[in-house]
Amino acid sequence: MIKFVGVSKKYKNDIIAVSNINFTIDNGEFVFLVGPSGAGKSTILKLLLREEIPTTGSIFVDKKDITKLKRKEVPYLRRNIGVVFQDFKLLPNKTVYENIAFALQIVEAEPKYIRRRVPMVLSLVGLSERANSYPQQLSGGEQQRVSIARAIVNEPSILVADEPTGNLDPDTSWEIVKLLSEINKRGTTVIMSTHAKDIVDSMKKRVIALEKGNIVRDEMRGVYGYEA
Amino acid sequence: MKLNTAAYYIREGLTNVKRNRAMTVASITSVTAALLILGLFLIIILNVDSIANQVESQLELKAFINDNYDATKVAKVGEEIKAISGVKSITFESKKDALNSFKKQLGDKSYLVNGLENDNPMPQSFIVKVTDANMMKQVSEEIKKIDGVTQVSYGQDVVDKLLGIIKIIRIVGLFVILILFIISVVIISNTIKLGVFARRREINIMKYIGATDWFIRWPFLVEGIVLGLVGSVLAIAILGFIYGYASDLVNNKLIIFTLLSAGVVIKQSLVYFLAMGSLIGAIGSGISIKRFLNV
């Protein structure tokens, strides 16, 4: 469960990124975060990942106030939150397999477990054939699948996707969203920020809409609501 | 730390060493140079220490007796010296004994004094051991008053001077070592910084997927320590080689004191060198990663 309580973030240059944000996301939900650029979507995701600390307010992940985490504890929070970025952030000098295995090496998983787990996740994202390719040999959609595989290989309870389809064509975007939806059906909470109106409108999932740092709408079976 | 994680750190660290080849060579060279100078001071200090010990162990008075005194007169002087408080023991050294012991000191150059037996220039003397080194001066004053004693000499001046020199060398050496240490740390830190910079994307991703600071830090620490250690091993090899030659050369010319052998010097300074090398490396890399860990 994720809970934002009266969260505001003011950056050093006095720009107010978000102000008095309140929402709760239950386990297993699929939530779209929508709004114009600069509305505060990225800030909310950064706050959730503890990349930023709110100026006021509390953020709870599984009942723990993450604004009070010590520096040492942050990695363990992040192991429980998989992240997918618009620009994939794959390591160019590692193969698809190695990119995914890397996430397990970092948490000091047993090599035996890594050898079993990575092929499983590869087959889940439909990339078993490309295990030994390097990222630049893959299409954008395939690269994003690798990055999703890396995000879920640790079996985090939350998956955060920051405009995951931003660099992809509509057809590929749909495949990625279907994959995220599939992961969500297996029990992972998914939070996705996006500008893709079509996707949001047809998925009929919960939508949290932001404008100028405020929540202007929070609907259970929502639509994008802006002119795309 | 798990074994395969440790293997990962070492593998990644060595990869970094190979990746920045030019900078690796540059920083090893500078660490070697710095440690060479540092080692020079260490060797000087070790040797001066050893010479001071050699002199101190000879901490005895020598009372030279009038050449014309015969055995009975000499014995009488001996009695008088013995009576002075603070005197532990006395040994008589005849003119012949003195010449022989001088010959011994000369070693294979003893031919220099051949033929002097019949016209022996060495004085007869009493070697006086005192109960306490601090009483040297007082005892020597007493002995001087005795008739027939021509001169009293003791090593105190030399020892004092040596101790003074050691102190100065230690202070200067410490200062130079500190400066060289800082320079080496900066050089290594710059080398590592290049590696960290080249891998900042990777570090950033690692932070996002939940790597601990230490997990990110270790490979760079390994890299720094490897650079420092290689530098120090090179330095000690060069130093040992040169010192081996130099000490042989000096020991052949120098009669009164002997310099420490190269083996002893290397044995005594090896631990310092390795510790210094790895410390320089570890601090250097520690500094350079710090900034990149804040994500």
Interface residues (C-beta under 8 A of the other chain):
Chain A: L49 E51 R71 K72 P75 Y76 L77 R78 R79 V83 K89 L91 F102 A103 Q105 I106 V107 E108 P111 R150 A151 N154
Chain B: K2 N4 T5 Y8 R201 E202 N204 I205 M206 K207 Y208 I209 G210 A211 T212 D213 F215 V295
